[in-house]
Amino acid sequence: MDKTLKFIYAMFSCLYLFMVTKEVYAKSICKVDDDCPQRFVMYPLMFMCIKNICRLVNE
């Protein structure tokens, strides 16, 4: 039972790390705000196109 719980914990940890690193948007080039990613954004924060680079800013 203990080995099963450790295995499940390890699987969730690996999946979590994969999902977090998968959603990295490093310097996305844009021309308008609609070019920026809109997924996984917390409410007061949003991506906006500033100087042709998508940046996360307060709304």
Phi and psi restraints in degrees (range 20) as a CNS / XPLOR table:
assign (resid 1 and name C) (resid 2 and name N)
       (resid 2 and name CA) (resid 2 and name C) 1.0 -64.7 20.0 2
assign (resid 2 and name N) (resid 2 and name CA)
       (resid 2 and name C) (resid 3 and name N) 1.0 -41.0 20.0 2
assign (resid 2 and name C) (resid 3 and name N)
       (resid 3 and name CA) (resid 3 and name C) 1.0 -65.3 20.0 2
assign (resid 3 and name N) (resid 3 and name CA)
       (resid 3 and name C) (resid 4 and name N) 1.0 -35.9 20.0 2
assign (resid 3 and name C) (resid 4 and name N)
       (resid 4 and name CA) (resid 4 and name C) 1.0 -65.5 20.0 2
assign (resid 4 and name N) (resid 4 and name CA)
       (resid 4 and name C) (resid 5 and name N) 1.0 -44.3 20.0 2
assign (resid 4 and name C) (resid 5 and name N)
       (resid 5 and name CA) (resid 5 and name C) 1.0 -64.1 20.0 2
assign (resid 5 and name N) (resid 5 and name CA)
       (resid 5 and name C) (resid 6 and name N) 1.0 -40.2 20.0 2
assign (resid 5 and name C) (resid 6 and name N)
       (resid 6 and name CA) (resid 6 and name C) 1.0 -64.6 20.0 2
assign (resid 6 and name N) (resid 6 and name CA)
       (resid 6 and name C) (resid 7 and name N) 1.0 -39.3 20.0 2
assign (resid 6 and name C) (resid 7 and name N)
       (resid 7 and name CA) (resid 7 and name C) 1.0 -64.4 20.0 2
assign (resid 7 and name N) (resid 7 and name CA)
       (resid 7 and name C) (resid 8 and name N) 1.0 -45.5 20.0 2
assign (resid 7 and name C) (resid 8 and name N)
       (resid 8 and name CA) (resid 8 and name C) 1.0 -62.9 20.0 2
assign (resid 8 and name N) (resid 8 and name CA)
       (resid 8 and name C) (resid 9 and name N) 1.0 -42.5 20.0 2
assign (resid 8 and name C) (resid 9 and name N)
       (resid 9 and name CA) (resid 9 and name C) 1.0 -60.5 20.0 2
assign (resid 9 and name N) (resid 9 and name CA)
       (resid 9 and name C) (resid 10 and name N) 1.0 -43.9 20.0 2
assign (resid 9 and name C) (resid 10 and name N)
       (resid 10 and name CA) (resid 10 and name C) 1.0 -64.5 20.0 2
assign (resid 10 and name N) (resid 10 and name CA)
       (resid 10 and name C) (resid 11 and name N) 1.0 -40.5 20.0 2
assign (resid 10 and name C) (resid 11 and name N)
       (resid 11 and name CA) (resid 11 and name C) 1.0 -63.9 20.0 2
assign (resid 11 and name N) (resid 11 and name CA)
       (resid 11 and name C) (resid 12 and name N) 1.0 -45.2 20.0 2
assign (resid 11 and name C) (resid 12 and name N)
       (resid 12 and name CA) (resid 12 and name C) 1.0 -63.7 20.0 2
assign (resid 12 and name N) (resid 12 and name CA)
       (resid 12 and name C) (resid 13 and name N) 1.0 -38.7 20.0 2
assign (resid 12 and name C) (resid 13 and name N)
       (resid 13 and name CA) (resid 13 and name C) 1.0 -63.2 20.0 2
assign (resid 13 and name N) (resid 13 and name CA)
       (resid 13 and name C) (resid 14 and name N) 1.0 -44.7 20.0 2
assign (resid 13 and name C) (resid 14 and name N)
       (resid 14 and name CA) (resid 14 and name C) 1.0 -65.9 20.0 2
assign (resid 14 and name N) (resid 14 and name CA)
       (resid 14 and name C) (resid 15 and name N) 1.0 -43.8 20.0 2
assign (resid 14 and name C) (resid 15 and name N)
       (resid 15 and name CA) (resid 15 and name C) 1.0 -63.3 20.0 2
assign (resid 15 and name N) (resid 15 and name CA)
       (resid 15 and name C) (resid 16 and name N) 1.0 -40.6 20.0 2
assign (resid 15 and name C) (resid 16 and name N)
       (resid 16 and name CA) (resid 16 and name C) 1.0 -62.0 20.0 2
assign (resid 16 and name N) (resid 16 and name CA)
       (resid 16 and name C) (resid 17 and name N) 1.0 -46.2 20.0 2
assign (resid 16 and name C) (resid 17 and name N)
       (resid 17 and name CA) (resid 17 and name C) 1.0 -62.8 20.0 2
assign (resid 17 and name N) (resid 17 and name CA)
       (resid 17 and name C) (resid 18 and name N) 1.0 -39.3 20.0 2
assign (resid 17 and name C) (resid 18 and name N)
       (resid 18 and name CA) (resid 18 and name C) 1.0 -63.6 20.0 2
assign (resid 18 and name N) (resid 18 and name CA)
       (resid 18 and name C) (resid 19 and name N) 1.0 -43.7 20.0 2
assign (resid 18 and name C) (resid 19 and name N)
       (resid 19 and name CA) (resid 19 and name C) 1.0 -69.5 20.0 2
assign (resid 19 and name N) (resid 19 and name CA)
       (resid 19 and name C) (resid 20 and name N) 1.0 -35.8 20.0 2
assign (resid 19 and name C) (resid 20 and name N)
       (resid 20 and name CA) (resid 20 and name C) 1.0 -68.2 20.0 2
assign (resid 20 and name N) (resid 20 and name CA)
       (resid 20 and name C) (resid 21 and name N) 1.0 -45.2 20.0 2
assign (resid 20 and name C) (resid 21 and name N)
       (resid 21 and name CA) (resid 21 and name C) 1.0 -74.2 20.0 2
assign (resid 21 and name N) (resid 21 and name CA)
       (resid 21 and name C) (resid 22 and name N) 1.0 -21.4 20.0 2
assign (resid 21 and name C) (resid 22 and name N)
       (resid 22 and name CA) (resid 22 and name C) 1.0 -67.5 20.0 2
assign (resid 22 and name N) (resid 22 and name CA)
       (resid 22 and name C) (resid 23 and name N) 1.0 -30.6 20.0 2
assign (resid 22 and name C) (resid 23 and name N)
       (resid 23 and name CA) (resid 23 and name C) 1.0 -97.2 20.0 2
assign (resid 23 and name N) (resid 23 and name CA)
       (resid 23 and name C) (resid 24 and name N) 1.0 32.1 20.0 2
assign (resid 23 and name C) (resid 24 and name N)
       (resid 24 and name CA) (resid 24 and name C) 1.0 -87.9 20.0 2
assign (resid 24 and name N) (resid 24 and name CA)
       (resid 24 and name C) (resid 25 and name N) 1.0 125.7 20.0 2
assign (resid 24 and name C) (resid 25 and name N)
       (resid 25 and name CA) (resid 25 and name C) 1.0 -113.8 20.0 2
assign (resid 25 and name N) (resid 25 and name CA)
       (resid 25 and name C) (resid 26 and name N) 1.0 95.1 20.0 2
assign (resid 25 and name C) (resid 26 and name N)
       (resid 26 and name CA) (resid 26 and name C) 1.0 -93.1 20.0 2
assign (resid 26 and name N) (resid 26 and name CA)
       (resid 26 and name C) (resid 27 and name N) 1.0 109.1 20.0 2
assign (resid 26 and name C) (resid 27 and name N)
       (resid 27 and name CA) (resid 27 and name C) 1.0 49.9 20.0 2
assign (resid 27 and name N) (resid 27 and name CA)
       (resid 27 and name C) (resid 28 and name N) 1.0 63.8 20.0 2
assign (resid 27 and name C) (resid 28 and name N)
       (resid 28 and name CA) (resid 28 and name C) 1.0 -72.0 20.0 2
assign (resid 28 and name N) (resid 28 and name CA)
       (resid 28 and name C) (resid 29 and name N) 1.0 130.6 20.0 2
assign (resid 28 and name C) (resid 29 and name N)
       (resid 29 and name CA) (resid 29 and name C) 1.0 -84.1 20.0 2
assign (resid 29 and name N) (resid 29 and name CA)
       (resid 29 and name C) (resid 30 and name N) 1.0 138.7 20.0 2
assign (resid 29 and name C) (resid 30 and name N)
       (resid 30 and name CA) (resid 30 and name C) 1.0 -147.3 20.0 2
assign (resid 30 and name N) (resid 30 and name CA)
       (resid 30 and name C) (resid 31 and name N) 1.0 167.0 20.0 2
assign (resid 30 and name C) (resid 31 and name N)
       (resid 31 and name CA) (resid 31 and name C) 1.0 -120.1 20.0 2
assign (resid 31 and name N) (resid 31 and name CA)
       (resid 31 and name C) (resid 32 and name N) 1.0 -33.9 20.0 2
assign (resid 31 and name C) (resid 32 and name N)
       (resid 32 and name CA) (resid 32 and name C) 1.0 -132.8 20.0 2
assign (resid 32 and name N) (resid 32 and name CA)
       (resid 32 and name C) (resid 33 and name N) 1.0 166.8 20.0 2
assign (resid 32 and name C) (resid 33 and name N)
       (resid 33 and name CA) (resid 33 and name C) 1.0 -60.1 20.0 2
assign (resid 33 and name N) (resid 33 and name CA)
       (resid 33 and name C) (resid 34 and name N) 1.0 -30.1 20.0 2
assign (resid 33 and name C) (resid 34 and name N)
       (resid 34 and name CA) (resid 34 and name C) 1.0 -68.9 20.0 2
assign (resid 34 and name N) (resid 34 and name CA)
       (resid 34 and name C) (resid 35 and name N) 1.0 -16.3 20.0 2
assign (resid 34 and name C) (resid 35 and name N)
       (resid 35 and name CA) (resid 35 and name C) 1.0 -75.9 20.0 2
assign (resid 35 and name N) (resid 35 and name CA)
       (resid 35 and name C) (resid 36 and name N) 1.0 -17.7 20.0 2
assign (resid 35 and name C) (resid 36 and name N)
       (resid 36 and name CA) (resid 36 and name C) 1.0 -81.3 20.0 2
assign (resid 36 and name N) (resid 36 and name CA)
       (resid 36 and name C) (resid 37 and name N) 1.0 152.0 20.0 2
assign (resid 36 and name C) (resid 37 and name N)
       (resid 37 and name CA) (resid 37 and name C) 1.0 -66.2 20.0 2
assign (resid 37 and name N) (resid 37 and name CA)
       (resid 37 and name C) (resid 38 and name N) 1.0 143.2 20.0 2
assign (resid 37 and name C) (resid 38 and name N)
       (resid 38 and name CA) (resid 38 and name C) 1.0 -117.6 20.0 2
assign (resid 38 and name N) (resid 38 and name CA)
       (resid 38 and name C) (resid 39 and name N) 1.0 3.9 20.0 2
assign (resid 38 and name C) (resid 39 and name N)
       (resid 39 and name CA) (resid 39 and name C) 1.0 -86.5 20.0 2
assign (resid 39 and name N) (resid 39 and name CA)
       (resid 39 and name C) (resid 40 and name N) 1.0 148.5 20.0 2
assign (resid 39 and name C) (resid 40 and name N)
       (resid 40 and name CA) (resid 40 and name C) 1.0 55.2 20.0 2
assign (resid 40 and name N) (resid 40 and name CA)
       (resid 40 and name C) (resid 41 and name N) 1.0 46.8 20.0 2
assign (resid 40 and name C) (resid 41 and name N)
       (resid 41 and name CA) (resid 41 and name C) 1.0 -111.0 20.0 2
assign (resid 41 and name N) (resid 41 and name CA)
       (resid 41 and name C) (resid 42 and name N) 1.0 130.5 20.0 2
assign (resid 41 and name C) (resid 42 and name N)
       (resid 42 and name CA) (resid 42 and name C) 1.0 -74.1 20.0 2
assign (resid 42 and name N) (resid 42 and name CA)
       (resid 42 and name C) (resid 43 and name N) 1.0 151.3 20.0 2
assign (resid 42 and name C) (resid 43 and name N)
       (resid 43 and name CA) (resid 43 and name C) 1.0 -49.4 20.0 2
assign (resid 43 and name N) (resid 43 and name CA)
       (resid 43 and name C) (resid 44 and name N) 1.0 -58.8 20.0 2
assign (resid 43 and name C) (resid 44 and name N)
       (resid 44 and name CA) (resid 44 and name C) 1.0 -70.9 20.0 2
assign (resid 44 and name N) (resid 44 and name CA)
       (resid 44 and name C) (resid 45 and name N) 1.0 -13.1 20.0 2
assign (resid 44 and name C) (resid 45 and name N)
       (resid 45 and name CA) (resid 45 and name C) 1.0 -102.1 20.0 2
assign (resid 45 and name N) (resid 45 and name CA)
       (resid 45 and name C) (resid 46 and name N) 1.0 144.3 20.0 2
assign (resid 45 and name C) (resid 46 and name N)
       (resid 46 and name CA) (resid 46 and name C) 1.0 -152.7 20.0 2
assign (resid 46 and name N) (resid 46 and name CA)
       (resid 46 and name C) (resid 47 and name N) 1.0 156.6 20.0 2
assign (resid 46 and name C) (resid 47 and name N)
       (resid 47 and name CA) (resid 47 and name C) 1.0 -82.4 20.0 2
assign (resid 47 and name N) (resid 47 and name CA)
       (resid 47 and name C) (resid 48 and name N) 1.0 134.5 20.0 2
assign (resid 47 and name C) (resid 48 and name N)
       (resid 48 and name CA) (resid 48 and name C) 1.0 -133.1 20.0 2
assign (resid 48 and name N) (resid 48 and name CA)
       (resid 48 and name C) (resid 49 and name N) 1.0 149.6 20.0 2
assign (resid 48 and name C) (resid 49 and name N)
       (resid 49 and name CA) (resid 49 and name C) 1.0 -85.5 20.0 2
assign (resid 49 and name N) (resid 49 and name CA)
       (resid 49 and name C) (resid 50 and name N) 1.0 111.0 20.0 2
assign (resid 49 and name C) (resid 50 and name N)
       (resid 50 and name CA) (resid 50 and name C) 1.0 -126.4 20.0 2
assign (resid 50 and name N) (resid 50 and name CA)
       (resid 50 and name C) (resid 51 and name N) 1.0 118.5 20.0 2
assign (resid 50 and name C) (resid 51 and name N)
       (resid 51 and name CA) (resid 51 and name C) 1.0 55.4 20.0 2
assign (resid 51 and name N) (resid 51 and name CA)
       (resid 51 and name C) (resid 52 and name N) 1.0 42.6 20.0 2
assign (resid 51 and name C) (resid 52 and name N)
       (resid 52 and name CA) (resid 52 and name C) 1.0 64.3 20.0 2
assign (resid 52 and name N) (resid 52 and name CA)
       (resid 52 and name C) (resid 53 and name N) 1.0 22.4 20.0 2
assign (resid 52 and name C) (resid 53 and name N)
       (resid 53 and name CA) (resid 53 and name C) 1.0 -133.7 20.0 2
assign (resid 53 and name N) (resid 53 and name CA)
       (resid 53 and name C) (resid 54 and name N) 1.0 133.6 20.0 2
assign (resid 53 and name C) (resid 54 and name N)
       (resid 54 and name CA) (resid 54 and name C) 1.0 -72.5 20.0 2
assign (resid 54 and name N) (resid 54 and name CA)
       (resid 54 and name C) (resid 55 and name N) 1.0 125.8 20.0 2
assign (resid 54 and name C) (resid 55 and name N)
       (resid 55 and name CA) (resid 55 and name C) 1.0 -128.5 20.0 2
assign (resid 55 and name N) (resid 55 and name CA)
       (resid 55 and name C) (resid 56 and name N) 1.0 146.4 20.0 2
assign (resid 55 and name C) (resid 56 and name N)
       (resid 56 and name CA) (resid 56 and name C) 1.0 -87.9 20.0 2
assign (resid 56 and name N) (resid 56 and name CA)
       (resid 56 and name C) (resid 57 and name N) 1.0 118.2 20.0 2
assign (resid 56 and name C) (resid 57 and name N)
       (resid 57 and name CA) (resid 57 and name C) 1.0 -132.3 20.0 2
assign (resid 57 and name N) (resid 57 and name CA)
       (resid 57 and name C) (resid 58 and name N) 1.0 161.6 20.0 2
assign (resid 57 and name C) (resid 58 and name N)
       (resid 58 and name CA) (resid 58 and name C) 1.0 -71.3 20.0 2
assign (resid 58 and name N) (resid 58 and name CA)
       (resid 58 and name C) (resid 59 and name N) 1.0 140.5 20.0 2
